[in-house]
Amino acid sequence: MQIYLPIADLPVNVFLVLGMGLAVGYISGMFGIGGGFLMTPLLIFIGISPAVAVATVSSHIAASSFTGAISYWRRRALDIALAMMLLSAGIVGTATGVWLFTELRALDQLDLVIGLSYVTLLTVVGGMMIYESVQAVMRTRRGGPATLRRPGSHTWIHGLPFKLRFKRSKIYVSAIPVWAIGFLIGFVGAIMGIGGGFLLVPMLIYFLRVPTATVIGTSMVLTLITMASATVMHAATNHLVDAVLALILMVGGVIGAQFGARTGQKMRGERLRLLLGLLVFAVGLRFAYELVVQPEDLYSLRYVGNG
Amino acid sequence: MMRRLATALALLFVACSAGPAAAERLVVSLSNHRVAVTSNFVGEELVLFGTIEPDQATGQLRPPYDLVVTVTGPQQTLRTRRKQRVLGIWVNVDSREFVSVPSYLAVLSNRPVAEIADQETLRKLQIGLTYFLLPQRIGPDVADTVTDDPFRRAFVRLQRQQGLYRESSTAVTFLTPTVFRTAIAMPAAVPTGTYAIEVELFSQGKLVARTNSALEVIKAGFEQYVADAARDYGLLYGMATALMALLIGWFASVVFRRD
């Protein structure tokens, strides 16, 4: 069944898009991430312009992270104070990202920047995750403790001023790294159409030593608010959010996530991280391939205006 | 129609005896003047019918005729970009802006336009994708370049791939020497706006008659509502979309609640 998308200006098969929503939702539920880094490339692949894909996916991630946040809220497994601190910088990051997105689009370099950001972020983060989880798997094989977290150890980050105490997470850290992380997540989220969950969770664990109990719930609250505001900002400045496309993706996404979450709970933590690392890394390589290999068509068209 | 034809034939007979002194007149009719883009729109085909009649009572018909139908969509400005390898990766380096070119351009004829008239005539009348004026912005000036300019060729090729530009030398069919029909294909990605239809009749390489018509492509119903809202009320539209995301997220957590 074909449906015509009013903003993307092309007809798509409803079941194909719904299926994509389900598949990405399944993966996002399994790993506790938004899944934007998979959804945006998939939409581009079926012919939706990168700009519309990035802008629309933000609303899709807002929906799936809201579902997640509610269930973590019920279990009291989120740190609102930490999320709000991250958010105060995250909003600034999102606004900066949306502004840069508009500028790059005018310069014809948006696709390149989206591609390069994907390659860099995904291969680096994916590689680190694979390395870390392989080590964890090896340690369990040898019979050692599986966790890498050493509660007593301090890094230079803990020496920074403006310290704050986050009761729920039981941490006492400087506001500077919290703001820096918040800004970065908001910024890359707006440019790349990702919620940044797969970036934020490791950052919170490694840099701020947030305990695993609250980290995913907190990350989801942040993702929810940055993505909801990215939706509003993209709609207000670039008029690129396709509500019809978003609706189909959301419905598929929230259903898929429920089944994914069940699978995820049955798997061991380090195995799950290894799988996610491989997935992230593979998507990164896919983008690298596209940038390096000579494109089939060197020419492309971009709509400038009417008249 | 039959009576008209009969009259035409009768007139032809009269005209033949009167000597060659007159011009033809085109009468065309379009199956539909309005294409509505709705949520299940996957493209549409319009049919244009027409007859060739003598201009006046003493007019004379001079078959065989050649016919060219040119359909042009609302004007757009588009940028054609060319990728080049920079430091190992492919980057958009060079670009040209095509100013006020038709968003849709179909050239339909009964045989290749190059056989219908000479180059000079085709260029003057802008008939065929090769001769249609596609102005580019070059520095402060706006001008069309030579027809084999690489950017122009790439532009036409990309537009053809989308089904937005087309040239068909078999699209016009003569049912009788003076009655013709043609199909105008509108792809799903067709832009909205007013389309001009120019019908040009040739006889022995010379333009002998022309007429025009128009059609309108509009977004209808829900599609129109969403597109208008996104353009005119961006902020409200964004808030509504974000709210929809929250509602669906909340709804899912209620439906799938397990504790």
Chai-1 contact restraints between the chains, C-beta under 6 A:
chainA,res_idxA,chainB,res_idxB,connection_type,confidence,min_distance_angstrom,max_distance_angstrom,comment,restraint_id
A,Q2,B,V42,contact,1.0,0.0,6.0,A-B,restraint_1
A,I3,B,S39,contact,1.0,0.0,6.0,A-B,restraint_2
A,Y4,B,S39,contact,1.0,0.0,6.0,A-B,restraint_3
A,Y4,B,F41,contact,1.0,0.0,6.0,A-B,restraint_4
A,Y4,B,E223,contact,1.0,0.0,6.0,A-B,restraint_5
A,P6,B,E223,contact,1.0,0.0,6.0,A-B,restraint_6
A,P6,B,V226,contact,1.0,0.0,6.0,A-B,restraint_7
A,P6,B,A227,contact,1.0,0.0,6.0,A-B,restraint_8
A,I7,B,A230,contact,1.0,0.0,6.0,A-B,restraint_9
A,L10,B,A189,contact,1.0,0.0,6.0,A-B,restraint_10
A,P11,B,V42,contact,1.0,0.0,6.0,A-B,restraint_11
A,P11,B,A188,contact,1.0,0.0,6.0,A-B,restraint_12
A,S59,B,T241,contact,1.0,0.0,6.0,A-B,restraint_13
A,S59,B,A245,contact,1.0,0.0,6.0,A-B,restraint_14
A,A62,B,A245,contact,1.0,0.0,6.0,A-B,restraint_15
A,A63,B,A245,contact,1.0,0.0,6.0,A-B,restraint_16
A,A63,B,I248,contact,1.0,0.0,6.0,A-B,restraint_17
A,A63,B,G249,contact,1.0,0.0,6.0,A-B,restraint_18
A,F66,B,L246,contact,1.0,0.0,6.0,A-B,restraint_19
A,F66,B,G249,contact,1.0,0.0,6.0,A-B,restraint_20
A,T67,B,G249,contact,1.0,0.0,6.0,A-B,restraint_21
A,T67,B,A252,contact,1.0,0.0,6.0,A-B,restraint_22
A,T67,B,S253,contact,1.0,0.0,6.0,A-B,restraint_23
A,I70,B,S253,contact,1.0,0.0,6.0,A-B,restraint_24
A,D108,B,R81,contact,1.0,0.0,6.0,A-B,restraint_25
A,D108,B,N92,contact,1.0,0.0,6.0,A-B,restraint_26
A,D108,B,S95,contact,1.0,0.0,6.0,A-B,restraint_27
A,L112,B,V91,contact,1.0,0.0,6.0,A-B,restraint_28
A,A228,B,A242,contact,1.0,0.0,6.0,A-B,restraint_29
A,T231,B,G238,contact,1.0,0.0,6.0,A-B,restraint_30
A,T231,B,T241,contact,1.0,0.0,6.0,A-B,restraint_31
A,T231,B,A242,contact,1.0,0.0,6.0,A-B,restraint_32
A,V232,B,G238,contact,1.0,0.0,6.0,A-B,restraint_33
A,V232,B,M239,contact,1.0,0.0,6.0,A-B,restraint_34
A,V232,B,A242,contact,1.0,0.0,6.0,A-B,restraint_35
A,A235,B,G234,contact,1.0,0.0,6.0,A-B,restraint_36
A,A235,B,Y237,contact,1.0,0.0,6.0,A-B,restraint_37
A,A235,B,G238,contact,1.0,0.0,6.0,A-B,restraint_38
A,A236,B,G234,contact,1.0,0.0,6.0,A-B,restraint_39
A,A236,B,L235,contact,1.0,0.0,6.0,A-B,restraint_40
A,A236,B,G238,contact,1.0,0.0,6.0,A-B,restraint_41
A,H239,B,A230,contact,1.0,0.0,6.0,A-B,restraint_42
A,H239,B,R231,contact,1.0,0.0,6.0,A-B,restraint_43
A,H239,B,G234,contact,1.0,0.0,6.0,A-B,restraint_44
A,V241,B,T241,contact,1.0,0.0,6.0,A-B,restraint_45
A,A243,B,V226,contact,1.0,0.0,6.0,A-B,restraint_46
A,A243,B,T241,contact,1.0,0.0,6.0,A-B,restraint_47
A,A246,B,T241,contact,1.0,0.0,6.0,A-B,restraint_48
A,M250,B,I248,contact,1.0,0.0,6.0,A-B,restraint_49
A,V254,B,A252,contact,1.0,0.0,6.0,A-B,restraint_50
A,Q258,B,F256,contact,1.0,0.0,6.0,A-B,restraint_51
A,L291,B,I89,contact,1.0,0.0,6.0,A-B,restraint_52
A,P295,B,K83,contact,1.0,0.0,6.0,A-B,restraint_53
A,P295,B,W90,contact,1.0,0.0,6.0,A-B,restraint_54
A,L298,B,R82,contact,1.0,0.0,6.0,A-B,restraint_55
A,L298,B,K83,contact,1.0,0.0,6.0,A-B,restraint_56
A,Y299,B,T80,contact,1.0,0.0,6.0,A-B,restraint_57
A,Y299,B,R82,contact,1.0,0.0,6.0,A-B,restraint_58
A,Y299,B,A154,contact,1.0,0.0,6.0,A-B,restraint_59
A,S300,B,R81,contact,1.0,0.0,6.0,A-B,restraint_60
A,L301,B,L78,contact,1.0,0.0,6.0,A-B,restraint_61
A,L301,B,T80,contact,1.0,0.0,6.0,A-B,restraint_62
A,L301,B,L158,contact,1.0,0.0,6.0,A-B,restraint_63
A,R302,B,R79,contact,1.0,0.0,6.0,A-B,restraint_64
A,Y303,B,L78,contact,1.0,0.0,6.0,A-B,restraint_65
A,V304,B,T77,contact,1.0,0.0,6.0,A-B,restraint_66
A,V304,B,R79,contact,1.0,0.0,6.0,A-B,restraint_67
A,G305,B,T77,contact,1.0,0.0,6.0,A-B,restraint_68
A,N306,B,Q76,contact,1.0,0.0,6.0,A-B,restraint_69
A,G307,B,Q75,contact,1.0,0.0,6.0,A-B,restraint_70
